[in-house]
Amino acid sequence: MKEEGAGNRWRLKVHEVIFEADTPAGKWFDVLLILAILASVVLVMLDSVSAIQKSYGSILLAGEWFFTILFTIEYILRLASVGRPLAYATSFFGVVDLLAILLGDNF
């Protein structure tokens, strides 16, 4: 039972950070997430320029993998922190998150 309570506290804390934008941790999470999204978009844009892609292709690929893994972890944490993971996964935002991870830079 003690472990169950600790797991529940962890889940509540993660939920607060990810879904509650009015807390200090939630605000930081949102800002960092927006910066990560912007950095990911810039990376994809740079990758679309053939001269940059030729010179920095391996670095750009590593960056794409980094952001894919980061956004996958964020998605898993979202699913783990909600009471009904299937309801979130099939919601508009859940589907958009999943498609963004699966399709990555193929948009």
Secondary structure as GFF3:
##gff-version 3
##sequence-region A 1 107
A	DSSP	alpha_helix	2	19	.	.	.	ID=ss1
A	DSSP	alpha_helix	24	47	.	.	.	ID=ss2
A	DSSP	alpha_helix	50	81	.	.	.	ID=ss3
A	DSSP	alpha_helix	85	89	.	.	.	ID=ss4
A	DSSP	alpha_helix	92	103	.	.	.	ID=ss5
A	DSSP	three_ten_helix	104	106	.	.	.	ID=ss6
###
